[in-house]
Amino acid sequence: MALSRVRLFQPRGEGTRLLPQASRLAELPYSSFDNDEDDDTAEQDPGVWYPGPPKLSPFSHCVRYLAFLWNLLFLLLGLLTLAVGVWGLLAKSPLPGGVSLSSDPMLLFVLAGLGASAVSLAGCLGAFRASPCLLRFFLGAVLAFGGLEVLGGLLLLLARRRLQDVLQDLLLLCLLRYQEDPDLQFLVDELQRSLQCCGLESYHDWESNPYFNCSAPGAQACGVPASCCQDPLQNGSVPNIQCGFGVLGLGAAAAGAVVHTGGCGAALGAWLRGQAGAIAAAATVLLLLEAVGALMALRVLRDVTALRLWE
């Protein structure tokens, strides 16, 4: 109840006047009894300090902006990877006969792009909107990916021999499906050119391919791909795709003068052992990048949680 003016009346017929107590009340800046309890508390505890809302430091603002830009960069990389995978799938549409989508190598790009884009988008929006839910999702996903990477590295160290067997099985599968999948054909050709090898264990492994088998019809029968040739260029400039024709019907000496006779299984294993340090360094850098992003998101989450608790 508000009291703006206090008037005390005398009996009827007499003049009206303000008493001294009412005059003092009228001189107050406002005459509301709603804040009497607060005034009494302030009068009872004059030495009590009531804290204001917490203010973020310049460092916290800087970390928040860096977290947004950091995740924006990885979001763009994830979208680029996704676009490459989708382009690779659409470029082969309709898919060749006998090739299922689940076994297409480009599907790995699609899945990796989707995962990186989703996690990075959550980090971007979490830092931009100061959303604890999105930040927690981002942290959980980064920790899960990091744990899987560490577990995969440990398994590779403990099962190196088994890994070599798996790689040989994959190479053999690529040889059998060489003509059926353009992605596998590209990978096999690049592998044979870079490592200067042919087949899995020797160039005779191409006999297991139905298109290069000596009993197969066509010009490629009893031959090997041009990527096996020691000199795949004709006259030094024009690619000679027929340089491997009929090699399987030649003797070892004659074939060795035309193509690389060594297998790619041993060459790939030796290359991987030589690149072990670079592979470990790349994995370490990736884990460090994920750790930096997780630490920045953790700092933003702590600041956001402190503000929400005060409110």
Residue frames as qw, qx, qy, qz and C-alpha x, y, z in Angstrom:
[[0.000, 0.892, 0.453, 0.000, 0.00, 0.00, 0.00],
 [0.442, 0.276, 0.003, 0.854, 1.45, 3.37, -1.01],
 [0.221, -0.814, -0.404, 0.353, 1.04, 6.48, 1.03],
 [0.442, 0.497, 0.186, 0.723, 1.49, 9.72, -0.97],
 [0.087, -0.466, 0.159, -0.866, 0.10, 12.19, 1.46],
 [0.350, -0.377, -0.799, 0.312, -1.12, 11.81, 5.02],
 [0.202, -0.443, -0.047, -0.872, -3.90, 14.09, 6.08],
 [0.225, -0.328, -0.813, 0.426, -5.39, 14.06, 9.48],
 [0.188, -0.560, -0.371, -0.717, -8.76, 15.74, 9.74],
 [0.084, -0.021, 0.578, -0.811, -10.15, 17.55, 12.70],
 [0.258, 0.482, 0.780, -0.305, -13.81, 17.30, 13.60],
 [0.272, 0.602, 0.594, 0.459, -16.36, 18.54, 11.03],
 [0.048, -0.963, -0.246, -0.097, -16.39, 22.23, 10.57],
 [0.442, -0.789, 0.237, 0.355, -12.81, 22.84, 11.61],
 [0.398, 0.791, -0.417, -0.204, -9.85, 23.56, 9.34],
 [0.988, 0.060, 0.018, 0.139, -7.53, 20.89, 8.02],
 [0.006, 0.874, -0.486, 0.017, -3.80, 20.87, 8.68],
 [0.823, 0.260, -0.482, 0.150, -0.80, 18.51, 8.32],
 [0.728, -0.675, 0.096, 0.063, 0.76, 17.20, 11.45],
 [0.065, -0.803, 0.572, 0.153, 4.58, 17.35, 11.73],
 [0.586, -0.177, 0.783, 0.110, 4.91, 13.56, 11.34],
 [0.664, 0.574, 0.478, 0.015, 2.89, 13.59, 8.10],
 [0.260, 0.934, -0.185, -0.162, 4.94, 16.47, 6.76],
 [0.281, -0.603, 0.721, 0.194, 8.13, 14.50, 7.17],
 [0.640, 0.163, 0.746, 0.082, 6.58, 11.54, 5.34],
 [0.536, 0.797, 0.258, -0.101, 5.49, 13.77, 2.50],
 [0.059, 0.886, -0.404, -0.220, 9.05, 15.02, 2.03],
 [0.648, -0.226, 0.695, 0.217, 10.34, 11.50, 1.23],
 [0.125, 0.354, -0.622, -0.687, 11.26, 10.88, -2.46],
 [0.555, -0.132, -0.664, -0.483, 8.71, 8.06, -2.59],
 [0.472, -0.268, 0.534, -0.648, 6.26, 6.83, 0.01],
 [0.814, 0.062, -0.481, -0.321, 5.98, 3.08, -0.66],
 [0.630, -0.501, 0.517, -0.291, 5.99, 0.44, 2.03],
 [0.952, 0.258, -0.134, -0.093, 6.95, -2.32, -0.46],
 [0.642, 0.467, -0.454, 0.404, 10.66, -1.98, 0.26],
 [0.486, -0.743, 0.260, -0.379, 10.39, -1.74, 4.04],
 [0.958, -0.243, 0.135, 0.071, 11.77, -5.25, 4.44],
 [0.752, 0.415, -0.068, 0.507, 14.80, -4.49, 2.26],
 [0.014, 0.792, -0.214, 0.571, 15.42, -1.26, 4.14],
 [0.728, -0.610, 0.217, -0.226, 15.27, -3.10, 7.44],
 [0.960, 0.012, 0.061, 0.274, 17.75, -5.72, 6.15],
 [0.521, 0.604, -0.127, 0.589, 20.12, -3.04, 4.95],
 [0.268, -0.783, 0.242, -0.506, 19.84, -1.24, 8.28],
 [0.875, -0.442, 0.171, -0.099, 20.41, -4.49, 10.18],
 [0.846, -0.101, 0.299, 0.428, 23.44, -5.63, 8.12],
 [0.230, 0.942, -0.101, -0.221, 25.18, -2.50, 6.92],
 [0.217, -0.671, 0.655, 0.270, 28.52, -4.34, 6.46],
 [0.738, 0.162, 0.651, 0.068, 27.24, -7.13, 4.22],
 [0.090, 0.488, -0.514, -0.700, 28.61, -7.08, 0.61],
 [0.758, 0.391, 0.461, -0.246, 26.23, -8.26, -2.07],
 [0.371, -0.259, 0.636, 0.625, 28.22, -9.51, -5.15],
 [0.524, 0.544, -0.108, -0.646, 27.21, -8.52, -8.64],
 [0.938, 0.317, 0.112, -0.090, 27.05, -10.83, -11.67],
 [0.671, -0.357, 0.428, 0.489, 30.41, -12.40, -12.64],
 [0.415, 0.833, -0.168, -0.325, 32.15, -10.68, -15.53],
 [0.931, 0.198, 0.146, 0.268, 34.13, -12.59, -18.12],
 [0.409, -0.647, 0.307, 0.566, 37.77, -11.67, -18.43],
 [0.419, 0.708, -0.350, -0.448, 39.29, -10.61, -21.78],
 [0.057, -0.348, 0.924, 0.147, 41.03, -13.98, -21.87],
 [0.448, 0.279, 0.813, -0.246, 37.66, -15.78, -21.65],
 [0.529, 0.712, 0.119, -0.446, 36.29, -13.71, -24.52],
 [0.206, 0.649, -0.651, -0.334, 39.40, -14.48, -26.57],
 [0.241, -0.123, 0.963, -0.007, 39.08, -18.21, -25.88],
 [0.539, 0.476, 0.591, -0.365, 35.44, -18.16, -26.92],
 [0.484, 0.750, -0.173, -0.415, 36.20, -16.47, -30.25],
 [0.068, 0.520, -0.828, -0.199, 39.11, -18.84, -30.88],
 [0.417, 0.082, 0.890, -0.165, 36.91, -21.85, -30.14],
 [0.594, 0.627, 0.314, -0.394, 34.36, -20.61, -32.67],
 [0.394, 0.747, -0.431, -0.317, 36.98, -20.02, -35.39],
 [0.189, -0.383, 0.904, 0.034, 38.73, -23.30, -34.59],
 [0.506, 0.258, 0.804, -0.175, 35.57, -25.32, -35.05],
 [0.533, 0.729, 0.073, -0.424, 34.57, -23.28, -38.09],
 [0.164, 0.636, -0.692, -0.300, 37.82, -24.31, -39.79],
 [0.205, -0.104, 0.973, 0.001, 37.23, -27.99, -39.10],
 [0.549, 0.500, 0.529, -0.410, 33.60, -27.60, -40.18],
 [0.472, 0.725, -0.262, -0.427, 34.77, -26.35, -43.58],
 [0.053, 0.446, -0.880, -0.154, 37.26, -29.22, -43.85],
 [0.402, 0.139, 0.874, -0.236, 34.54, -31.71, -42.95],
 [0.580, 0.633, 0.264, -0.440, 32.18, -30.26, -45.55],
 [0.320, 0.674, -0.560, -0.359, 34.95, -30.42, -48.15],
 [0.130, -0.223, 0.966, 0.010, 35.57, -34.09, -47.33],
 [0.501, 0.380, 0.689, -0.359, 31.84, -34.78, -47.50],
 [0.513, 0.706, -0.067, -0.484, 31.59, -33.02, -50.88],
 [0.161, 0.521, -0.795, -0.266, 34.46, -35.11, -52.27],
 [0.278, 0.013, 0.951, -0.137, 32.78, -38.32, -51.09],
 [0.532, 0.553, 0.478, -0.427, 29.38, -37.37, -52.52],
 [0.406, 0.710, -0.352, -0.455, 30.99, -36.30, -55.80],
 [0.008, -0.370, 0.916, 0.154, 32.82, -39.62, -55.99],
 [0.395, 0.238, 0.858, -0.226, 29.59, -41.54, -55.48],
 [0.509, 0.685, 0.268, -0.448, 27.59, -39.48, -57.97],
 [0.202, 0.656, -0.566, -0.456, 30.35, -39.60, -60.58],
 [0.011, -0.159, 0.974, 0.158, 29.93, -43.38, -60.74],
 [0.494, 0.339, 0.613, -0.515, 26.15, -43.31, -60.86],
 [0.901, -0.307, -0.011, -0.306, 24.76, -45.70, -61.86],
 [0.472, -0.596, 0.649, 0.008, 27.11, -47.93, -59.94],
 [0.376, 0.383, -0.785, -0.311, 28.91, -50.60, -61.96],
 [0.865, -0.145, -0.335, -0.344, 27.39, -54.05, -61.92],
 [0.842, -0.127, -0.459, 0.253, 28.21, -56.08, -58.84],
 [0.323, 0.206, -0.393, 0.836, 29.50, -53.07, -56.87],
 [0.370, -0.727, -0.578, 0.001, 27.47, -52.32, -53.75],
 [0.035, -0.868, 0.059, -0.492, 27.39, -48.96, -52.05],
 [0.731, -0.673, 0.101, -0.040, 28.53, -50.47, -48.75],
 [0.843, -0.164, 0.228, 0.459, 31.86, -51.54, -50.27],
 [0.449, 0.788, 0.089, 0.412, 32.56, -48.31, -52.15],
 [0.597, -0.100, -0.274, 0.747, 35.76, -46.59, -50.93],
 [0.016, 0.428, 0.085, 0.900, 34.18, -43.16, -51.38],
 [0.583, -0.642, -0.428, -0.253, 31.74, -44.04, -48.62],
 [0.658, -0.322, -0.329, 0.595, 34.62, -43.57, -46.16],
 [0.196, 0.165, 0.034, 0.966, 34.92, -39.93, -47.25],
 [0.386, -0.539, -0.390, -0.639, 31.19, -39.45, -46.79],
 [0.708, -0.552, -0.434, 0.081, 31.16, -40.92, -43.29],
 [0.566, -0.187, -0.209, 0.775, 34.30, -39.02, -42.22],
 [0.046, 0.307, 0.163, 0.936, 32.91, -35.77, -43.60],
 [0.509, -0.600, -0.428, -0.445, 29.57, -36.25, -41.87],
 [0.712, -0.477, -0.397, 0.329, 31.19, -37.03, -38.53],
 [0.448, -0.080, -0.099, 0.885, 33.63, -34.12, -38.65],
 [0.096, -0.417, -0.282, -0.859, 30.95, -31.69, -39.84],
 [0.570, -0.624, -0.467, -0.259, 28.45, -32.67, -37.15],
 [0.671, -0.452, -0.316, 0.494, 30.95, -32.43, -34.29],
 [0.350, 0.025, 0.036, 0.936, 32.48, -29.17, -35.55],
 [0.215, -0.538, -0.386, -0.718, 29.03, -27.64, -36.07],
 [0.628, -0.647, -0.432, 0.023, 28.12, -28.47, -32.48],
 [0.589, -0.307, -0.164, 0.729, 31.34, -26.80, -31.31],
 [0.155, 0.280, 0.229, 0.919, 30.68, -23.71, -33.44],
 [0.391, -0.615, -0.397, -0.558, 27.11, -23.23, -32.25],
 [0.688, -0.539, -0.418, 0.249, 28.04, -24.08, -28.68],
 [0.478, -0.193, -0.102, 0.851, 30.71, -21.38, -28.58],
 [0.013, 0.309, 0.300, 0.903, 28.60, -18.85, -30.50],
 [0.505, -0.547, -0.376, -0.551, 25.35, -19.36, -28.59],
 [0.109, -0.413, 0.678, -0.598, 26.98, -20.24, -25.26],
 [0.848, -0.153, -0.199, -0.467, 24.98, -23.46, -25.15],
 [0.404, -0.495, 0.743, -0.202, 26.09, -25.91, -22.43],
 [0.873, 0.158, 0.417, -0.196, 24.27, -28.78, -24.14],
 [0.741, 0.659, -0.121, 0.045, 26.11, -28.37, -27.45],
 [0.070, 0.767, -0.601, 0.211, 29.43, -27.85, -25.70],
 [0.628, -0.318, 0.674, -0.223, 28.99, -31.04, -23.71],
 [0.891, 0.371, 0.244, -0.089, 28.08, -32.93, -26.87],
 [0.504, 0.786, -0.341, 0.110, 31.20, -31.57, -28.59],
 [0.212, -0.651, 0.690, -0.235, 33.42, -32.54, -25.68],
 [0.795, -0.081, 0.565, -0.206, 31.96, -36.04, -25.51],
 [0.840, 0.538, 0.066, -0.027, 32.39, -36.59, -29.25],
 [0.311, 0.799, -0.488, 0.165, 36.00, -35.34, -29.24],
 [0.427, -0.499, 0.712, -0.246, 36.86, -37.56, -26.27],
 [0.881, 0.150, 0.418, -0.165, 35.22, -40.54, -27.98],
 [0.721, 0.676, -0.141, 0.056, 37.12, -39.97, -31.23],
 [0.056, 0.765, -0.601, 0.223, 40.38, -39.46, -29.36],
 [0.648, -0.318, 0.651, -0.236, 39.86, -42.65, -27.38],
 [0.901, 0.349, 0.247, -0.076, 39.13, -44.63, -30.54],
 [0.515, 0.779, -0.337, 0.123, 42.26, -43.27, -32.20],
 [0.211, -0.641, 0.695, -0.247, 44.44, -44.19, -29.23],
 [0.798, -0.068, 0.560, -0.214, 42.85, -47.65, -29.06],
 [0.830, 0.556, 0.034, -0.036, 43.39, -48.15, -32.79],
 [0.274, 0.791, -0.523, 0.161, 47.04, -47.16, -32.49],
 [0.462, -0.461, 0.716, -0.249, 47.59, -49.61, -29.66],
 [0.880, 0.187, 0.406, -0.165, 45.93, -52.39, -31.63],
 [0.671, 0.711, -0.211, 0.026, 48.14, -51.65, -34.62],
 [0.006, 0.713, -0.669, 0.213, 51.24, -51.89, -32.45],
 [0.590, -0.261, 0.713, -0.274, 50.12, -55.14, -30.87],
 [0.774, 0.302, 0.555, -0.038, 48.93, -56.79, -34.09],
 [0.130, 0.701, -0.426, -0.557, 51.43, -55.65, -36.70],
 [0.160, -0.141, 0.926, 0.311, 51.72, -59.11, -38.20],
 [0.314, 0.529, 0.775, -0.143, 47.97, -59.43, -38.43],
 [0.233, 0.797, 0.054, -0.555, 47.81, -56.00, -40.06],
 [0.009, 0.472, -0.700, -0.537, 50.18, -57.15, -42.80],
 [0.212, 0.195, 0.948, 0.136, 47.92, -60.13, -43.49],
 [0.278, 0.719, 0.521, -0.368, 44.88, -57.82, -43.69],
 [0.147, 0.729, -0.274, -0.610, 46.67, -55.54, -46.14],
 [0.080, -0.223, 0.874, 0.424, 47.57, -58.50, -48.33],
 [0.256, 0.453, 0.852, -0.067, 43.96, -59.67, -48.33],
 [0.237, 0.801, 0.226, -0.501, 42.84, -56.17, -49.33],
 [0.046, 0.581, -0.562, -0.587, 45.39, -56.02, -52.12],
 [0.178, 0.053, 0.949, 0.254, 44.25, -59.39, -53.42],
 [0.275, 0.655, 0.654, -0.259, 40.64, -58.18, -53.40],
 [0.167, 0.783, -0.106, -0.590, 41.68, -55.08, -55.31],
 [0.072, -0.335, 0.794, 0.503, 43.40, -57.24, -57.92],
 [0.224, 0.318, 0.918, 0.074, 40.28, -59.34, -58.41],
 [0.186, 0.812, 0.528, -0.167, 38.01, -56.29, -58.76],
 [0.353, -0.320, 0.237, 0.847, 40.46, -54.16, -60.69],
 [0.028, 0.188, 0.588, 0.786, 38.19, -53.70, -63.72],
 [0.217, -0.617, -0.746, -0.127, 34.96, -53.39, -61.74],
 [0.300, -0.876, -0.282, 0.252, 35.61, -50.34, -59.56],
 [0.461, 0.751, -0.058, 0.470, 37.38, -47.22, -60.93],
 [0.358, -0.854, 0.279, -0.253, 38.42, -46.18, -57.41],
 [0.853, -0.338, 0.376, 0.127, 40.15, -49.48, -56.74],
 [0.781, 0.466, 0.165, 0.381, 41.71, -49.34, -60.19],
 [0.146, 0.896, -0.159, 0.388, 43.11, -45.88, -59.44],
 [0.585, -0.715, 0.360, -0.129, 44.50, -47.01, -56.07],
 [0.916, -0.060, 0.328, 0.222, 46.15, -50.11, -57.52],
 [0.634, 0.651, 0.064, 0.413, 47.71, -48.18, -60.40],
 [0.065, -0.902, 0.253, -0.344, 49.10, -45.50, -58.09],
 [0.758, -0.536, 0.372, -0.026, 50.46, -48.14, -55.72],
 [0.896, 0.147, 0.280, 0.310, 52.20, -50.07, -58.48],
 [0.456, 0.780, -0.025, 0.426, 53.66, -46.93, -60.03],
 [0.231, -0.877, 0.284, -0.310, 54.93, -45.41, -56.80],
 [0.707, -0.496, 0.502, -0.042, 56.35, -48.63, -55.33],
 [0.381, 0.562, -0.664, -0.312, 57.47, -50.03, -58.71],
 [0.346, -0.090, 0.917, -0.176, 55.82, -53.38, -58.11],
 [0.542, 0.079, -0.513, -0.661, 53.28, -55.61, -59.82],
 [0.721, -0.227, -0.625, -0.194, 50.70, -57.88, -58.23],
 [0.684, -0.694, 0.035, -0.224, 50.58, -59.04, -54.62],
 [0.761, -0.466, 0.378, 0.246, 53.60, -61.34, -54.46],
 [0.365, -0.206, 0.603, 0.679, 54.67, -61.24, -58.13],
 [0.340, 0.289, -0.294, -0.845, 53.32, -60.20, -61.49],
 [0.239, -0.080, -0.931, -0.265, 51.85, -63.72, -61.91],
 [0.123, 0.342, 0.724, -0.587, 49.12, -62.78, -59.40],
 [0.382, 0.349, -0.103, -0.849, 47.31, -61.01, -62.25],
 [0.261, 0.012, -0.893, -0.366, 46.42, -64.43, -63.63],
 [0.012, -0.373, -0.850, 0.371, 43.73, -64.62, -60.94],
 [0.278, 0.446, 0.120, -0.842, 41.97, -61.63, -62.49],
 [0.643, 0.406, 0.649, -0.036, 39.28, -62.82, -64.93],
 [0.449, 0.874, 0.028, -0.183, 40.16, -60.10, -67.43],
 [0.097, 0.793, -0.592, -0.105, 43.95, -60.73, -67.46],
 [0.741, -0.165, 0.650, -0.026, 43.81, -64.52, -67.27],
 [0.059, -0.340, 0.741, 0.577, 45.31, -66.23, -70.31],
 [0.151, 0.321, 0.920, 0.167, 42.03, -68.05, -70.93],
 [0.186, 0.684, 0.411, -0.574, 39.99, -64.83, -70.97],
 [0.511, 0.612, 0.444, 0.409, 38.80, -63.32, -74.24],
 [0.008, 0.996, 0.078, -0.032, 39.98, -59.90, -75.33],
 [0.525, 0.697, -0.301, 0.384, 43.23, -58.06, -75.87],
 [0.292, -0.730, 0.457, -0.415, 44.05, -57.91, -72.14],
 [0.983, -0.164, 0.003, -0.081, 44.27, -61.70, -71.83],
 [0.885, -0.031, -0.062, 0.460, 47.64, -62.94, -70.53],
 [0.318, 0.605, -0.095, 0.723, 48.66, -59.37, -69.73],
 [0.415, -0.466, -0.485, 0.612, 49.11, -56.98, -66.80],
 [0.056, 0.951, 0.276, -0.126, 48.04, -53.36, -66.26],
 [0.511, 0.707, -0.078, 0.483, 50.15, -50.61, -67.76],
 [0.343, -0.866, 0.242, -0.272, 51.07, -49.42, -64.26],
 [0.896, -0.321, 0.255, 0.173, 53.32, -52.50, -63.95],
 [0.747, 0.554, 0.023, 0.367, 55.50, -51.42, -66.87],
 [0.612, -0.374, -0.028, 0.697, 58.97, -50.08, -66.26],
 [0.085, -0.189, 0.250, 0.946, 58.49, -47.53, -69.03],
 [0.318, 0.562, 0.736, -0.202, 54.76, -46.86, -69.36],
 [0.252, 0.800, -0.004, -0.545, 55.35, -43.95, -71.76],
 [0.757, 0.365, 0.417, 0.346, 55.76, -44.42, -75.49],
 [0.462, 0.603, 0.084, 0.645, 58.37, -42.12, -77.05],
 [0.373, -0.021, -0.414, 0.830, 58.86, -40.56, -73.62],
 [0.194, -0.011, 0.134, -0.972, 55.58, -38.62, -73.52],
 [0.662, -0.085, -0.321, -0.672, 52.54, -40.62, -74.65],
 [0.581, -0.258, 0.678, -0.369, 51.14, -43.21, -72.20],
 [0.441, 0.221, -0.797, -0.349, 51.34, -46.71, -73.63],
 [0.710, -0.208, 0.354, -0.572, 48.38, -48.64, -72.19],
 [0.954, 0.200, -0.145, -0.169, 49.38, -51.77, -74.14],
 [0.190, 0.685, -0.678, 0.187, 52.87, -52.11, -72.71],
 [0.419, -0.304, 0.781, -0.349, 51.75, -54.96, -70.42],
 [0.865, 0.240, -0.012, -0.440, 49.89, -57.02, -73.01],
 [0.897, 0.285, -0.338, 0.003, 51.11, -60.64, -73.29],
 [0.009, -0.688, 0.632, -0.357, 53.60, -60.36, -70.40],
 [0.742, -0.292, 0.500, -0.337, 52.19, -63.39, -68.56],
 [0.951, 0.294, 0.085, -0.028, 53.07, -65.55, -71.54],
 [0.430, 0.746, -0.449, 0.239, 56.75, -64.50, -71.51],
 [0.778, -0.083, -0.482, 0.394, 59.58, -66.01, -69.54],
 [0.493, -0.759, -0.244, 0.349, 60.86, -64.50, -66.32],
 [0.474, -0.269, 0.205, 0.813, 63.83, -62.79, -67.99],
 [0.130, 0.383, 0.518, 0.754, 61.82, -61.38, -70.86],
 [0.296, -0.795, -0.498, -0.180, 59.04, -60.21, -68.54],
 [0.537, -0.631, -0.166, 0.535, 61.55, -58.57, -66.19],
 [0.364, -0.011, 0.290, 0.885, 62.78, -56.41, -69.06],
 [0.101, -0.500, -0.505, -0.696, 59.25, -55.03, -69.59],
 [0.527, -0.697, -0.215, -0.437, 57.49, -54.90, -66.20],
 [0.183, -0.533, 0.653, -0.506, 58.35, -54.86, -62.49],
 [0.646, -0.044, -0.748, -0.148, 58.22, -58.46, -61.36],
 [0.184, 0.006, -0.752, 0.633, 58.29, -57.93, -57.59],
 [0.266, -0.628, -0.718, -0.138, 55.05, -58.00, -55.59],
 [0.099, -0.653, 0.014, -0.751, 53.47, -55.00, -53.87],
 [0.749, -0.588, -0.292, -0.096, 52.81, -56.80, -50.57],
 [0.757, -0.261, -0.147, 0.580, 56.43, -56.78, -49.41],
 [0.316, 0.352, 0.080, 0.877, 57.05, -53.34, -50.92],
 [0.353, -0.702, -0.224, -0.576, 54.06, -51.85, -49.12],
 [0.784, -0.555, -0.237, 0.143, 55.14, -53.41, -45.81],
 [0.649, -0.044, -0.064, 0.756, 58.65, -51.98, -46.18],
 [0.073, 0.526, 0.163, 0.831, 57.23, -48.55, -47.05],
 [0.551, -0.717, -0.265, -0.335, 54.97, -48.56, -44.00],
 [0.788, -0.422, -0.178, 0.412, 57.85, -49.51, -41.72],
 [0.485, 0.156, 0.038, 0.859, 59.91, -46.68, -43.19],
 [0.137, -0.518, -0.180, -0.825, 57.07, -44.20, -42.69],
 [0.537, -0.509, -0.653, 0.163, 56.25, -45.32, -39.13],
 [0.333, -0.294, -0.286, 0.849, 57.77, -42.17, -37.64],
 [0.119, -0.087, -0.262, -0.954, 55.82, -39.86, -39.96],
 [0.479, -0.427, -0.659, -0.393, 52.59, -41.76, -39.32],
 [0.506, -0.476, -0.575, 0.433, 53.11, -41.55, -35.54],
 [0.184, -0.171, -0.094, 0.963, 53.88, -37.81, -35.82],
 [0.271, -0.247, -0.448, -0.816, 50.72, -37.21, -37.87],
 [0.542, -0.493, -0.674, -0.101, 48.61, -39.13, -35.34],
 [0.435, -0.380, -0.431, 0.693, 50.15, -37.15, -32.49],
 [0.009, 0.003, 0.118, 0.993, 49.43, -33.84, -34.23],
 [0.410, -0.382, -0.589, -0.582, 45.83, -34.90, -34.79],
 [0.553, -0.510, -0.621, 0.220, 45.41, -35.79, -31.12],
 [0.313, -0.255, -0.230, 0.886, 46.94, -32.46, -30.09],
 [0.159, -0.189, -0.331, -0.911, 44.54, -30.56, -32.34],
 [0.536, -0.485, -0.622, -0.303, 41.61, -32.39, -30.81],
 [0.532, -0.417, -0.513, 0.529, 42.98, -31.73, -27.31],
 [0.139, -0.052, -0.037, 0.988, 43.33, -27.98, -27.99],
 [0.357, -0.321, -0.448, -0.754, 39.74, -27.81, -29.24],
 [0.604, -0.476, -0.639, -0.003, 38.50, -29.76, -26.23],
 [0.432, -0.293, -0.394, 0.756, 40.37, -27.49, -23.78],
 [0.056, -0.084, -0.117, -0.988, 38.94, -24.35, -25.36],
 [0.509, -0.395, -0.544, -0.538, 35.43, -25.79, -25.29],
 [0.594, -0.403, -0.621, 0.315, 35.94, -26.80, -21.65],
 [0.240, -0.153, -0.243, 0.927, 36.94, -23.24, -20.73],
 [0.285, -0.202, -0.303, -0.887, 33.91, -21.79, -22.51],
 [0.600, -0.404, -0.654, -0.220, 31.65, -24.33, -20.81],
 [0.478, -0.324, -0.550, 0.603, 33.05, -23.41, -17.40],
 [0.023, -0.047, -0.060, 0.997, 32.39, -19.71, -17.99],
 [0.445, -0.260, -0.474, -0.714, 28.89, -20.35, -19.28],
 [0.596, -0.387, -0.699, 0.073, 28.10, -22.62, -16.33],
 [0.319, -0.227, -0.431, 0.813, 29.28, -19.96, -13.87],
 [0.201, -0.055, -0.122, -0.970, 26.97, -17.37, -15.44],
 [0.564, -0.303, -0.607, -0.470, 24.02, -19.77, -15.45],
 [0.531, -0.338, -0.682, 0.374, 24.55, -20.64, -11.77],
 [0.113, -0.136, -0.279, 0.944, 24.58, -16.96, -10.78],
 [0.373, -0.146, -0.319, -0.859, 21.34, -16.36, -12.66]]
